[in-house]
Amino acid sequence: MKHEIAPQESNRKEAYNLWITSPMPMVTLTKTFDITRIQKIAKQRGVKLNMLLCWCIGKAAAQTEEFYTLPEGGKLFRYDRIAINVIVNNIKGGINSCDIPYTDDLEQFNSSYVTLTSEVKNSCKSIFNEEYMIVGTSAMTATELDSIVNQYTDKFCNPMVMWGRYRKGWFKTTLPISFQFHHVQMDGGHAARFLELLQKSINAL
């Protein structure tokens, strides 16, 4: 569920006053992650690496208070649930979006991931869930990327996590990940802590 809250009564009051009318309120941080553990788990269990990474993103976001508040159309909304959006290549050669509800239960998340992305792939129709705070993701694995800066549009203020192809070394696998967020939603310090939590979630899987 989501409900509108009064910006001046929220803990994002100052950020709202500073950034809600900014023409470019998005901030992007990039960090290189050690994904050795989940890369091995994906291979051993026969599950998608992208699914495991999305689950770790959801786990880190769920532990970060600022993710539950989001500016939309000049207003501020509070959510009680998080979902991860993935981009799906459909059978017609195009792409669609798919919102996957986050749950602490990895097996349940994997089941939802497989079921929903398959439905979107075959139907060529996106699945959106407006009652969840959506964390967008985009995996551009056709090449290795150092950093990604997404377009900014006032139609989509949600946080976005993006990456390219992982880099396989002798002893570890690394992946640069870019994280874009709206400055009303969180400050740089909050975003940095989220990235630290993401690495811990990857390590602890």
GROMACS elastic network, one bead per residue, 0.5 to 0.9 nm:
[ bonds ]
;  ai    aj funct       b0    kb
    1    78     6  0.84073   500
    1    79     6  0.58544   500
    1    80     6  0.59297   500
    1    81     6  0.69536   500
    1   130     6  0.85127   500
    1   132     6  0.65621   500
    1   133     6  0.89466   500
    2    77     6  0.64919   500
    2    78     6  0.54379   500
    2    80     6  0.66551   500
    2    81     6  0.83794   500
    2   130     6  0.83679   500
    2   131     6  0.56824   500
    2   132     6  0.71862   500
    2   133     6  0.81307   500
    3    76     6  0.86314   500
    3    77     6  0.55156   500
    3    78     6  0.54346   500
    3    79     6  0.67557   500
    4    75     6  0.72429   500
    4    76     6  0.58485   500
    4    78     6  0.61731   500
    4    79     6  0.89810   500
    5     8     6  0.88226   500
    5     9     6  0.77717   500
    5    10     6  0.74245   500
    5    75     6  0.79578   500
    5    76     6  0.57331   500
    5    77     6  0.55790   500
    5    78     6  0.64985   500
    6     9     6  0.53934   500
    6    10     6  0.65187   500
    6    13     6  0.88278   500
    6    75     6  0.81341   500
    6    76     6  0.68750   500
    6    77     6  0.85074   500
    7    10     6  0.52006   500
    7    11     6  0.80237   500
    7    12     6  0.67398   500
    7    13     6  0.53676   500
    7    14     6  0.88439   500
    7    16     6  0.67036   500
    7    17     6  0.84762   500
    7    75     6  0.75981   500
    7    76     6  0.60825   500
    7    77     6  0.88425   500
    8    11     6  0.81193   500
    8    12     6  0.78347   500
    8    14     6  0.81305   500
    8    16     6  0.82095   500
    8    17     6  0.85210   500
    9    12     6  0.82983   500
    9    13     6  0.67416   500
   10    13     6  0.55246   500
   11    14     6  0.78444   500
   11    15     6  0.87142   500
   12    15     6  0.52965   500
   12    16     6  0.59056   500
   12    17     6  0.86085   500
   12    66     6  0.87708   500
   12    69     6  0.87315   500
   12   184     6  0.67015   500
   12   185     6  0.71614   500
   12   186     6  0.77666   500
   13    16     6  0.51278   500
   13    17     6  0.62689   500
   13    18     6  0.87137   500
   13   184     6  0.85514   500
   14    17     6  0.51780   500
   14    18     6  0.62342   500
   14    19     6  0.86112   500
   14   184     6  0.85167   500
   15    18     6  0.50837   500
   15    19     6  0.58637   500
   15    20     6  0.77171   500
   15   183     6  0.68245   500
   15   185     6  0.78015   500
   15   186     6  0.79003   500
   15   187     6  0.80256   500
   16    19     6  0.54282   500
   16    20     6  0.51865   500
   16    21     6  0.85422   500
   16    71     6  0.84103   500
   16    76     6  0.85437   500
   16   183     6  0.81869   500
   16   184     6  0.50684   500
   16   185     6  0.81527   500
   17    20     6  0.62317   500
   17    21     6  0.80967   500
   17   184     6  0.84168   500
   18    21     6  0.75590   500
   18    22     6  0.76691   500
   18   183     6  0.88914   500
   18   184     6  0.79505   500
   19    22     6  0.50171   500
   19    23     6  0.85604   500
   19    24     6  0.85422   500
   19    25     6  0.59715   500
   19   182     6  0.85944   500
   19   183     6  0.64384   500
   19   184     6  0.58574   500
   20    23     6  0.85853   500
   20    25     6  0.74710   500
   20    71     6  0.78004   500
   20    74     6  0.64463   500
   20    75     6  0.86753   500
   20   183     6  0.83688   500
   20   184     6  0.64561   500
   21    24     6  0.87246   500
   21    25     6  0.81806   500
   21    74     6  0.78236   500
   22    25     6  0.54456   500
   23   154     6  0.88143   500
   24    27     6  0.84868   500
   24   152     6  0.71758   500
   24   153     6  0.88792   500
   24   182     6  0.89590   500
   25   152     6  0.85113   500
   25   181     6  0.83519   500
   25   182     6  0.56913   500
   25   183     6  0.55781   500
   25   184     6  0.76000   500
   26   152     6  0.70572   500
   26   157     6  0.80692   500
   26   159     6  0.89627   500
   26   180     6  0.64995   500
   26   181     6  0.54523   500
   26   183     6  0.59524   500
   26   184     6  0.88552   500
   27   149     6  0.89368   500
   27   179     6  0.81173   500
   27   180     6  0.54673   500
   27   181     6  0.54691   500
   27   182     6  0.63841   500
   27   183     6  0.66151   500
   27   187     6  0.89382   500
   27   188     6  0.79767   500
   28   148     6  0.82689   500
   28   149     6  0.66228   500
   28   150     6  0.85229   500
   28   178     6  0.65903   500
   28   179     6  0.54385   500
   28   181     6  0.65903   500
   29   147     6  0.86857   500
   29   177     6  0.83787   500
   29   178     6  0.56939   500
   29   179     6  0.52231   500
   29   180     6  0.65096   500
   29   181     6  0.87294   500
   29   188     6  0.83006   500
   29   191     6  0.78331   500
   29   192     6  0.78522   500
   29   195     6  0.89819   500
   30   146     6  0.82155   500
   30   147     6  0.62362   500
   30   148     6  0.80313   500
   30   176     6  0.67522   500
   30   177     6  0.55797   500
   30   179     6  0.61595   500
   30   180     6  0.87354   500
   30   195     6  0.89998   500
   31   147     6  0.86018   500
   31   175     6  0.83648   500
   31   176     6  0.55744   500
   31   177     6  0.55404   500
   31   178     6  0.66069   500
   31   179     6  0.83571   500
   31   195     6  0.75769   500
   32   146     6  0.85296   500
   32   174     6  0.65433   500
   32   175     6  0.54635   500
   32   177     6  0.60649   500
   32   178     6  0.87317   500
   33   173     6  0.84404   500
   33   174     6  0.54400   500
   33   175     6  0.51507   500
   33   176     6  0.59525   500
   33   177     6  0.70619   500
   33   198     6  0.88001   500
   33   199     6  0.65421   500
   33   202     6  0.89059   500
   34    37     6  0.78922   500
   34   172     6  0.69018   500
   34   173     6  0.59340   500
   34   175     6  0.65504   500
   34   176     6  0.88516   500
   34   199     6  0.73834   500
   34   202     6  0.81649   500
   34   203     6  0.82673   500
   35    38     6  0.56199   500
   35    39     6  0.60262   500
   35    40     6  0.86514   500
   35    53     6  0.86874   500
   35   166     6  0.83895   500
   35   172     6  0.75695   500
   35   173     6  0.55489   500
   35   174     6  0.55420   500
   35   175     6  0.66854   500
   35   199     6  0.81897   500
   35   202     6  0.66835   500
   35   203     6  0.77694   500
   36    39     6  0.52201   500
   36    40     6  0.62817   500
   36    41     6  0.87055   500
   36   168     6  0.86391   500
   36   171     6  0.82777   500
   36   172     6  0.52176   500
   36   174     6  0.69475   500
   36   202     6  0.88028   500
   36   203     6  0.85195   500
   37    40     6  0.53513   500
   37    41     6  0.62537   500
   37    42     6  0.86920   500
   37   172     6  0.86065   500
   37   173     6  0.84240   500
   37   202     6  0.70057   500
   37   203     6  0.63672   500
   37   204     6  0.85799   500
   37   205     6  0.76981   500
   38    42     6  0.59163   500
   38    43     6  0.85204   500
   38    49     6  0.68463   500
   38    52     6  0.67477   500
   38    53     6  0.75730   500
   38   202     6  0.64677   500
   38   203     6  0.78015   500
   38   205     6  0.71734   500
   39    42     6  0.52405   500
   39    43     6  0.64826   500
   39    44     6  0.87766   500
   39    49     6  0.61548   500
   39    52     6  0.87069   500
   39   173     6  0.75058   500
   40    43     6  0.52172   500
   40    44     6  0.61073   500
   40    45     6  0.85651   500
   40    49     6  0.89554   500
   41    44     6  0.50242   500
   41    45     6  0.58849   500
   41    46     6  0.80105   500
   41    47     6  0.79802   500
   41    49     6  0.82064   500
   41    52     6  0.87054   500
   41   205     6  0.86660   500
   42    45     6  0.54603   500
   42    46     6  0.56181   500
   42    48     6  0.57778   500
   42    49     6  0.52436   500
   42    50     6  0.88758   500
   42    51     6  0.88512   500
   42    52     6  0.73502   500
   43    46     6  0.52253   500
   43    47     6  0.68539   500
   43    48     6  0.81122   500
   43    49     6  0.80624   500
   44    47     6  0.80453   500
   45    48     6  0.88937   500
   47    50     6  0.87089   500
   47    51     6  0.74445   500
   47    52     6  0.78604   500
   47   110     6  0.81633   500
   48    51     6  0.52119   500
   48    52     6  0.66316   500
   48    53     6  0.88048   500
   48   110     6  0.88039   500
   49    52     6  0.51706   500
   49    53     6  0.61936   500
   49    54     6  0.85789   500
   50    53     6  0.51163   500
   50    54     6  0.60865   500
   50    55     6  0.86163   500
   50   139     6  0.78804   500
   51    54     6  0.50683   500
   51    55     6  0.61943   500
   51    56     6  0.86825   500
   51   109     6  0.83639   500
   51   110     6  0.66836   500
   51   113     6  0.69122   500
   51   114     6  0.86221   500
   52    55     6  0.51019   500
   52    56     6  0.62621   500
   52    57     6  0.86477   500
   52   106     6  0.82632   500
   52   110     6  0.80292   500
   52   202     6  0.84530   500
   52   205     6  0.87887   500
   53    56     6  0.50853   500
   53    57     6  0.61951   500
   53    58     6  0.86479   500
   53   202     6  0.75043   500
   54    58     6  0.62074   500
   54    59     6  0.86269   500
   54    84     6  0.67228   500
   54    85     6  0.86426   500
   54    86     6  0.83199   500
   54   102     6  0.89028   500
   54   137     6  0.77566   500
   55    58     6  0.50211   500
   55    59     6  0.61372   500
   55    60     6  0.86697   500
   55    84     6  0.80730   500
   55   102     6  0.70572   500
   55   103     6  0.81079   500
   55   104     6  0.82468   500
   55   106     6  0.70575   500
   55   109     6  0.71857   500
   55   110     6  0.83081   500
   55   201     6  0.89593   500
   56    60     6  0.61931   500
   56    61     6  0.84956   500
   56   197     6  0.89361   500
   56   198     6  0.61979   500
   56   199     6  0.83660   500
   56   200     6  0.88498   500
   56   201     6  0.54754   500
   56   202     6  0.59895   500
   56   205     6  0.80221   500
   57    60     6  0.52550   500
   57    61     6  0.60484   500
   57    62     6  0.84977   500
   57    84     6  0.80521   500
   57   135     6  0.83924   500
   57   161     6  0.82691   500
   57   194     6  0.88769   500
   57   195     6  0.89073   500
   57   197     6  0.87564   500
   57   198     6  0.59678   500
   57   201     6  0.79449   500
   57   202     6  0.87426   500
   58    61     6  0.50297   500
   58    62     6  0.59344   500
   58    63     6  0.86588   500
   58    82     6  0.71744   500
   58    83     6  0.71576   500
   58    84     6  0.65875   500
   58   101     6  0.89078   500
   58   102     6  0.58719   500
   58   103     6  0.78924   500
   58   104     6  0.85096   500
   58   135     6  0.77987   500
   58   198     6  0.87239   500
   59    62     6  0.51798   500
   59    63     6  0.65665   500
   59   102     6  0.77427   500
   59   103     6  0.79849   500
   59   104     6  0.68511   500
   59   197     6  0.84299   500
   59   198     6  0.76358   500
   59   201     6  0.69103   500
   60    63     6  0.53201   500
   60    64     6  0.66074   500
   60   194     6  0.61481   500
   60   195     6  0.78576   500
   60   196     6  0.85320   500
   60   197     6  0.52470   500
   60   198     6  0.51070   500
   60   199     6  0.86108   500
   60   200     6  0.83640   500
   60   201     6  0.65750   500
   61    64     6  0.50830   500
   61    65     6  0.79009   500
   61    66     6  0.85112   500
   61    67     6  0.61498   500
   61    68     6  0.86523   500
   61    82     6  0.78864   500
   61   135     6  0.82411   500
   61   194     6  0.66939   500
   61   197     6  0.82721   500
   61   198     6  0.80736   500
   62    65     6  0.73195   500
   62    67     6  0.72902   500
   62    68     6  0.81443   500
   62    81     6  0.82152   500
   62    82     6  0.69206   500
   62   102     6  0.84468   500
   63    67     6  0.85611   500
   63   194     6  0.82373   500
   63   197     6  0.81084   500
   64    67     6  0.58837   500
   64    68     6  0.79910   500
   64   190     6  0.77478   500
   64   191     6  0.89157   500
   64   193     6  0.82388   500
   64   194     6  0.65176   500
   64   197     6  0.86469   500
   65    68     6  0.59951   500
   65    69     6  0.79724   500
   65   190     6  0.89532   500
   66    69     6  0.57994   500
   66    70     6  0.82541   500
   66   185     6  0.61573   500
   66   186     6  0.57873   500
   66   187     6  0.89128   500
   66   190     6  0.74521   500
   67    70     6  0.72517   500
   67    79     6  0.85619   500
   67    82     6  0.81709   500
   67   133     6  0.74793   500
   67   135     6  0.84824   500
   67   159     6  0.81887   500
   67   185     6  0.70637   500
   67   186     6  0.77398   500
   68    77     6  0.82859   500
   68    78     6  0.57604   500
   68    79     6  0.50378   500
   68    80     6  0.64762   500
   68    81     6  0.73979   500
   68    82     6  0.74939   500
   68   133     6  0.64274   500
   68   185     6  0.85649   500
   69    76     6  0.69586   500
   69    77     6  0.56258   500
   69    79     6  0.62497   500
   69   133     6  0.78913   500
   69   184     6  0.89765   500
   69   185     6  0.61479   500
   69   186     6  0.87712   500
   70    75     6  0.84397   500
   70    76     6  0.57803   500
   70    77     6  0.53733   500
   70    78     6  0.66111   500
   70    79     6  0.80811   500
   70   133     6  0.76207   500
   70   157     6  0.75289   500
   70   158     6  0.70913   500
   70   182     6  0.82027   500
   70   184     6  0.75769   500
   70   185     6  0.54716   500
   71    74     6  0.63393   500
   71    75     6  0.55373   500
   71    77     6  0.61965   500
   71    78     6  0.89968   500
   71   157     6  0.68378   500
   71   158     6  0.83166   500
   71   182     6  0.80148   500
   71   184     6  0.67536   500
   71   185     6  0.67301   500
   72    75     6  0.52759   500
   72    76     6  0.61570   500
   72    77     6  0.71663   500
   72   154     6  0.79383   500
   72   155     6  0.79447   500
   72   156     6  0.79639   500
   72   157     6  0.68014   500
   72   158     6  0.88273   500
   73    76     6  0.82434   500
   73   154     6  0.73271   500
   73   155     6  0.78245   500
   76   184     6  0.89833   500
   76   185     6  0.89637   500
   78   133     6  0.83761   500
   79    82     6  0.76474   500
   79   131     6  0.73972   500
   79   132     6  0.64431   500
   79   133     6  0.59081   500
   80   131     6  0.86352   500
   80   132     6  0.73477   500
   80   133     6  0.78041   500
   81   101     6  0.78818   500
   81   102     6  0.77543   500
   81   131     6  0.76985   500
   81   132     6  0.51890   500
   81   133     6  0.61919   500
   81   134     6  0.88127   500
   82   100     6  0.87898   500
   82   101     6  0.63163   500
   82   102     6  0.57644   500
   82   103     6  0.85029   500
   82   131     6  0.88162   500
   82   132     6  0.51431   500
   82   134     6  0.59587   500
   82   135     6  0.73108   500
   83    99     6  0.60440   500
   83   100     6  0.52294   500
   83   103     6  0.85786   500
   83   129     6  0.81300   500
   83   132     6  0.57715   500
   83   133     6  0.61208   500
   83   135     6  0.62595   500
   83   136     6  0.86186   500
   84    98     6  0.81267   500
   84    99     6  0.55804   500
   84   100     6  0.51219   500
   84   101     6  0.63117   500
   84   102     6  0.65169   500
   84   133     6  0.84700   500
   84   134     6  0.56864   500
   84   136     6  0.60292   500
   84   137     6  0.71417   500
   85    97     6  0.66415   500
   85    98     6  0.53929   500
   85   100     6  0.60984   500
   85   101     6  0.86842   500
   85   128     6  0.84185   500
   85   134     6  0.63220   500
   85   135     6  0.59732   500
   85   137     6  0.58026   500
   85   138     6  0.84155   500
   86    96     6  0.85046   500
   86    97     6  0.59023   500
   86    98     6  0.53440   500
   86    99     6  0.65710   500
   86   100     6  0.77534   500
   86   117     6  0.82270   500
   86   135     6  0.89821   500
   86   136     6  0.66219   500
   86   137     6  0.54087   500
   86   138     6  0.64271   500
   86   139     6  0.83042   500
   87    95     6  0.65567   500
   87    96     6  0.58185   500
   87    98     6  0.63954   500
   87   117     6  0.87060   500
   87   136     6  0.87141   500
   87   137     6  0.72269   500
   87   138     6  0.62059   500
   87   139     6  0.77846   500
   88    94     6  0.84280   500
   88    95     6  0.54260   500
   88    96     6  0.52232   500
   88    97     6  0.60405   500
   88    98     6  0.69888   500
   88   117     6  0.65212   500
   88   118     6  0.86521   500
   88   120     6  0.70210   500
   88   121     6  0.62310   500
   88   124     6  0.89705   500
   88   126     6  0.87179   500
   89    92     6  0.82640   500
   89    93     6  0.65384   500
   89    94     6  0.58952   500
   89    96     6  0.66010   500
   89    97     6  0.89856   500
   89   120     6  0.85677   500
   89   121     6  0.61647   500
   89   124     6  0.86239   500
   90    93     6  0.56363   500
   90    94     6  0.54555   500
   90    95     6  0.54809   500
   90    96     6  0.67425   500
   90   118     6  0.88542   500
   90   120     6  0.69237   500
   90   122     6  0.62664   500
   90   123     6  0.77363   500
   90   124     6  0.55284   500
   90   125     6  0.86270   500
   91    94     6  0.73441   500
   91    95     6  0.88482   500
   91   121     6  0.58781   500
   91   122     6  0.58917   500
   91   123     6  0.81494   500
   91   124     6  0.70591   500
   92    95     6  0.84652   500
   92   121     6  0.86320   500
   92   122     6  0.85915   500
   92   124     6  0.73523   500
   94   124     6  0.79122   500
   95   121     6  0.81891   500
   95   124     6  0.76261   500
   95   126     6  0.87337   500
   96   120     6  0.68640   500
   96   121     6  0.75878   500
   96   124     6  0.65234   500
   96   125     6  0.63851   500
   96   126     6  0.50708   500
   96   127     6  0.81900   500
   97   117     6  0.86949   500
   97   120     6  0.76569   500
   97   125     6  0.79425   500
   97   127     6  0.62470   500
   97   128     6  0.73502   500
   98   113     6  0.89022   500
   98   116     6  0.70036   500
   98   117     6  0.64342   500
   98   120     6  0.68357   500
   98   125     6  0.88045   500
   98   126     6  0.56378   500
   98   128     6  0.62593   500
   98   129     6  0.87873   500
   99   113     6  0.89365   500
   99   116     6  0.81658   500
   99   117     6  0.88770   500
   99   126     6  0.83741   500
   99   127     6  0.58866   500
   99   128     6  0.53947   500
   99   129     6  0.62264   500
   99   132     6  0.87712   500
   99   134     6  0.73257   500
   99   135     6  0.88359   500
   99   136     6  0.86111   500
  100   109     6  0.77637   500
  100   112     6  0.66491   500
  100   113     6  0.62481   500
  100   116     6  0.72802   500
  100   117     6  0.86103   500
  100   127     6  0.86191   500
  100   128     6  0.86999   500
  100   129     6  0.84144   500
  100   134     6  0.88494   500
  101   109     6  0.74548   500
  101   112     6  0.77832   500
  101   113     6  0.87458   500
  101   129     6  0.85193   500
  101   132     6  0.75899   500
  101   134     6  0.87914   500
  102   105     6  0.85261   500
  102   106     6  0.89913   500
  102   109     6  0.64674   500
  103   106     6  0.70173   500
  103   108     6  0.71749   500
  103   109     6  0.59912   500
  104   107     6  0.89699   500
  104   108     6  0.83594   500
  104   109     6  0.77897   500
  105   108     6  0.53695   500
  105   109     6  0.62432   500
  105   110     6  0.86961   500
  106   110     6  0.60458   500
  106   111     6  0.85436   500
  107   110     6  0.50718   500
  107   111     6  0.61778   500
  107   112     6  0.86889   500
  108   111     6  0.50390   500
  108   112     6  0.62489   500
  108   113     6  0.85002   500
  109   112     6  0.51225   500
  109   113     6  0.59838   500
  109   114     6  0.86143   500
  110   114     6  0.61066   500
  110   115     6  0.84781   500
  111   114     6  0.53210   500
  111   115     6  0.60835   500
  111   116     6  0.84377   500
  112   115     6  0.51557   500
  112   116     6  0.57702   500
  112   117     6  0.81361   500
  113   116     6  0.54945   500
  113   117     6  0.58799   500
  113   118     6  0.82393   500
  114   117     6  0.55391   500
  114   118     6  0.59918   500
  114   119     6  0.85622   500
  115   118     6  0.53440   500
  115   119     6  0.62456   500
  115   120     6  0.88000   500
  116   119     6  0.50549   500
  116   120     6  0.62244   500
  116   121     6  0.85518   500
  116   127     6  0.79177   500
  117   120     6  0.50556   500
  117   121     6  0.59758   500
  117   122     6  0.86150   500
  117   127     6  0.89138   500
  118   121     6  0.50199   500
  118   122     6  0.61993   500
  118   123     6  0.84268   500
  119   122     6  0.54116   500
  119   123     6  0.58940   500
  119   124     6  0.80629   500
  119   125     6  0.81822   500
  119   127     6  0.89330   500
  120   123     6  0.52256   500
  120   124     6  0.54131   500
  120   125     6  0.54323   500
  120   126     6  0.58761   500
  120   127     6  0.69713   500
  121   124     6  0.55092   500
  121   125     6  0.76962   500
  121   126     6  0.87939   500
  122   125     6  0.81611   500
  123   126     6  0.83572   500
  129   132     6  0.59693   500
  129   133     6  0.86330   500
  129   134     6  0.81319   500
  130   133     6  0.74310   500
  130   134     6  0.79967   500
  131   134     6  0.88544   500
  133   158     6  0.78076   500
  134   158     6  0.64033   500
  134   159     6  0.75748   500
  134   160     6  0.88576   500
  135   158     6  0.62493   500
  135   159     6  0.53611   500
  135   160     6  0.58458   500
  135   161     6  0.73867   500
  136   158     6  0.68314   500
  136   159     6  0.61132   500
  136   161     6  0.60675   500
  136   162     6  0.82117   500
  137   159     6  0.86323   500
  137   160     6  0.55340   500
  137   162     6  0.54743   500
  137   163     6  0.82802   500
  138   160     6  0.77412   500
  138   161     6  0.65731   500
  138   163     6  0.65628   500
  138   164     6  0.84472   500
  139   142     6  0.88928   500
  139   161     6  0.86833   500
  139   162     6  0.58887   500
  139   163     6  0.51453   500
  139   164     6  0.56204   500
  139   165     6  0.78830   500
  140   143     6  0.69890   500
  140   144     6  0.83694   500
  140   145     6  0.83115   500
  140   162     6  0.77804   500
  140   163     6  0.61612   500
  140   165     6  0.68249   500
  141   144     6  0.68895   500
  141   145     6  0.85075   500
  141   163     6  0.74775   500
  141   166     6  0.77075   500
  142   164     6  0.70593   500
  142   165     6  0.65274   500
  143   164     6  0.60377   500
  143   165     6  0.54053   500
  143   166     6  0.87353   500
  144   163     6  0.84347   500
  144   164     6  0.51939   500
  144   166     6  0.66593   500
  144   167     6  0.73957   500
  144   175     6  0.86371   500
  144   176     6  0.87107   500
  145   148     6  0.73481   500
  145   163     6  0.69305   500
  145   164     6  0.50979   500
  145   165     6  0.68566   500
  145   166     6  0.86766   500
  145   175     6  0.87049   500
  145   176     6  0.71275   500
  145   177     6  0.87414   500
  146   163     6  0.83516   500
  146   164     6  0.79929   500
  146   175     6  0.86702   500
  146   176     6  0.58855   500
  146   177     6  0.79483   500
  146   178     6  0.85459   500
  147   162     6  0.84143   500
  147   163     6  0.75254   500
  147   164     6  0.85293   500
  147   176     6  0.68210   500
  147   177     6  0.69149   500
  147   178     6  0.58189   500
  148   162     6  0.67037   500
  148   163     6  0.72118   500
  148   164     6  0.86899   500
  148   177     6  0.80002   500
  148   178     6  0.57407   500
  148   179     6  0.83954   500
  148   180     6  0.89029   500
  149   162     6  0.87301   500
  149   178     6  0.74573   500
  149   179     6  0.85999   500
  149   180     6  0.74495   500
  150   160     6  0.82562   500
  150   162     6  0.86609   500
  150   180     6  0.74708   500
  152   155     6  0.86194   500
  152   156     6  0.76314   500
  152   157     6  0.78908   500
  153   156     6  0.57193   500
  153   157     6  0.71821   500
  154   157     6  0.61890   500
  156   159     6  0.87847   500
  157   160     6  0.88523   500
  157   181     6  0.74601   500
  157   182     6  0.60960   500
  157   185     6  0.89874   500
  158   180     6  0.85032   500
  158   181     6  0.67144   500
  158   182     6  0.70418   500
  158   185     6  0.87881   500
  159   179     6  0.72555   500
  159   180     6  0.55775   500
  159   182     6  0.67253   500
  159   185     6  0.86816   500
  160   178     6  0.80483   500
  160   179     6  0.57661   500
  160   180     6  0.50702   500
  160   181     6  0.65037   500
  161   177     6  0.68922   500
  161   178     6  0.57618   500
  161   180     6  0.64778   500
  161   181     6  0.88706   500
  162   176     6  0.87639   500
  162   177     6  0.57228   500
  162   178     6  0.51475   500
  162   179     6  0.64934   500
  162   180     6  0.83174   500
  163   166     6  0.82909   500
  163   175     6  0.72689   500
  163   176     6  0.63293   500
  163   178     6  0.63087   500
  164   175     6  0.75732   500
  164   176     6  0.75270   500
  164   177     6  0.78232   500
  165   175     6  0.71637   500
  165   176     6  0.87220   500
  166   173     6  0.67835   500
  166   174     6  0.58323   500
  166   176     6  0.76494   500
  167   172     6  0.85492   500
  167   173     6  0.55333   500
  167   174     6  0.51589   500
  167   175     6  0.61228   500
  167   176     6  0.88150   500
  168   171     6  0.81926   500
  168   172     6  0.65186   500
  168   174     6  0.66272   500
  168   175     6  0.89344   500
  169   172     6  0.52502   500
  169   173     6  0.56361   500
  169   174     6  0.77412   500
  170   173     6  0.81657   500
  179   191     6  0.79696   500
  179   195     6  0.82224   500
  180   191     6  0.88433   500
  181   184     6  0.86312   500
  181   185     6  0.72321   500
  181   186     6  0.73320   500
  181   187     6  0.87749   500
  181   191     6  0.78759   500
  182   185     6  0.53915   500
  182   186     6  0.67484   500
  182   187     6  0.84933   500
  183   186     6  0.53029   500
  183   187     6  0.58217   500
  183   188     6  0.79862   500
  184   187     6  0.75698   500
  186   189     6  0.80352   500
  186   190     6  0.59515   500
  186   191     6  0.68064   500
  187   190     6  0.53619   500
  187   191     6  0.64239   500
  187   192     6  0.87743   500
  188   191     6  0.50264   500
  188   192     6  0.60969   500
  188   193     6  0.86363   500
  189   192     6  0.50703   500
  189   193     6  0.62437   500
  189   194     6  0.86118   500
  190   193     6  0.51825   500
  190   194     6  0.62375   500
  190   195     6  0.88081   500
  191   194     6  0.50022   500
  191   195     6  0.63847   500
  191   196     6  0.87713   500
  192   195     6  0.51467   500
  192   196     6  0.63920   500
  192   197     6  0.87297   500
  193   197     6  0.61623   500
  193   198     6  0.85443   500
  194   198     6  0.61174   500
  194   199     6  0.87801   500
  195   199     6  0.64419   500
  195   200     6  0.87256   500
  196   199     6  0.52744   500
  196   200     6  0.63662   500
  196   201     6  0.86858   500
  197   201     6  0.60391   500
  197   202     6  0.85750   500
  198   201     6  0.50272   500
  198   202     6  0.62380   500
  198   203     6  0.86453   500
  199   202     6  0.50698   500
  199   203     6  0.61717   500
  199   204     6  0.85857   500
  200   203     6  0.50193   500
  200   204     6  0.60101   500
  200   205     6  0.85934   500
  201   204     6  0.51613   500
  201   205     6  0.61440   500
  202   205     6  0.55466   500
